[in-house]
Amino acid sequence: MPKRSECPISNVLDHVGDKWSLLIIRDLMFFNKHAYSDLQSSDERMATNILSSRLEKLESDGLISKQVDPKDKRKKVYTLTPAGIDMLPILIEMIIWSSKHSPDLNIPEELVARAISDRAGLIQDLTANLAS
């Protein structure tokens, strides 16, 4: 896919700027959803064709990988790649922003408090957990 510009923000949007991709990353990152059916059961109820196309794009962009499920060889499981894990600070900042501007949402207060008081430590701990 050709780049729209040399802008770093535009570059990120080329990868995850649609309505659904960051939600897939969120589910892999924070909710331990790895199977297609788990991802499909998210609150946002993504249509199957959208989920399939976004998973393919995220995989081709190197943000997620797909493997055979070791428990059921007929199924696939999705995991974040190192590039996908590197999206963690962006998602944390989005959570903090939402807590400030839309406090009526389902916002994990402990996560926000830790992100404000010890952002680097939180990112380090979550990254280590995701990488294991």
C-alpha positions in Angstrom: 0.0 0.0 0.0 1.5 3.4 -0.9 2.0 5.9 1.8 -0.2 9.0 1.8 2.6 11.1 3.0 5.8 11.1 5.0 4.0 12.2 8.2 4.5 9.8 11.1 0.8 10.2 12.2 -0.4 9.5 8.8 1.8 6.3 8.8 0.1 5.0 12.0 -3.3 5.8 10.5 -2.4 3.8 7.4 -2.0 0.8 9.7 -4.7 1.2 12.4 -6.7 4.3 11.4 -9.9 2.4 10.7 -12.8 2.0 13.1 -11.8 -1.6 14.2 -8.1 -2.3 14.2 -7.3 -0.7 17.5 -10.2 -2.6 19.1 -8.7 -5.9 17.9 -5.3 -4.9 19.3 -7.0 -3.8 22.6 -8.7 -7.2 22.9 -5.4 -9.1 22.3 -3.5 -6.8 24.6 -5.9 -6.3 27.6 -8.6 -9.0 27.4 -6.6 -12.1 26.5 -8.8 -12.8 23.4 -6.9 -14.8 20.9 -9.4 -16.9 19.0 -11.5 -15.6 16.2 -14.7 -16.4 18.1 -13.3 -14.5 21.2 -12.6 -11.5 19.1 -16.0 -11.6 17.5 -17.7 -11.7 20.9 -16.4 -8.2 21.9 -19.0 -5.6 23.0 -18.7 -3.8 19.7 -20.0 -6.8 17.7 -17.8 -6.5 14.7 -19.3 -8.1 11.5 -17.4 -11.3 10.5 -16.3 -9.9 7.2 -14.9 -6.8 8.8 -13.1 -8.9 11.5 -11.6 -11.2 8.9 -10.4 -8.3 6.7 -8.9 -6.4 9.7 -7.1 -9.5 11.0 -5.6 -10.1 7.5 -4.5 -6.5 7.3 -3.0 -6.4 10.8 -1.2 -9.6 10.0 0.1 -8.3 6.7 1.2 -5.1 8.4 3.2 -7.1 10.9 1.2 -6.1 14.0 -0.3 -9.5 14.8 0.6 -13.1 13.9 -1.6 -16.1 13.3 -0.8 -19.6 14.4 -2.5 -23.0 14.7 -4.2 -23.3 18.1 -2.2 -26.0 20.0 -5.3 -27.1 21.7 -7.4 -27.5 18.5 -5.5 -27.9 15.2 -8.5 -26.8 13.2 -8.5 -23.3 14.8 -6.2 -20.3 14.5 -5.0 -18.1 17.3 -3.8 -14.5 17.0 -1.1 -12.8 19.0 0.6 -9.5 19.0 4.0 -9.2 17.4 6.6 -6.9 18.9 5.4 -4.1 16.6 1.8 -4.7 17.9 3.0 -4.7 21.5 4.7 -1.4 20.8 1.2 0.1 20.3 0.7 -0.3 24.1 1.7 3.3 25.0 -0.7 4.7 22.4 -3.6 2.7 23.8 -2.7 3.7 27.4 -2.7 7.4 26.3 -6.1 6.9 24.7 -7.4 5.4 28.0 -6.0 8.4 29.9 -7.6 10.8 27.5 -10.9 9.1 27.7 -10.8 9.1 31.5 -10.3 12.9 31.4 -12.8 13.7 28.7 -15.4 10.9 29.0 -15.3 9.8 32.7 -18.7 8.0 32.4 -17.2 5.2 30.4 -16.0 1.8 31.6 -12.5 3.0 32.5 -10.1 0.9 34.6 -9.3 3.4 37.3 -6.4 1.5 38.7 -4.8 1.4 35.2 -5.3 5.2 34.8 -3.9 5.9 38.3 -0.8 3.8 37.6 -0.3 5.3 34.1 -0.3 8.7 35.7 1.9 7.9 38.6 4.3 5.3 37.0 3.7 5.3 33.3 7.2 3.7 32.5 6.8 1.0 35.1 3.3 0.2 33.9 4.4 -0.1 30.3 7.3 -2.2 31.3 5.2 -4.6 33.3 2.5 -4.9 30.6 5.0 -5.3 27.9 6.8 -8.1 29.8 3.4 -9.8 30.3 2.5 -9.6 26.6 5.9 -10.8 25.4 5.8 -13.9 27.6 
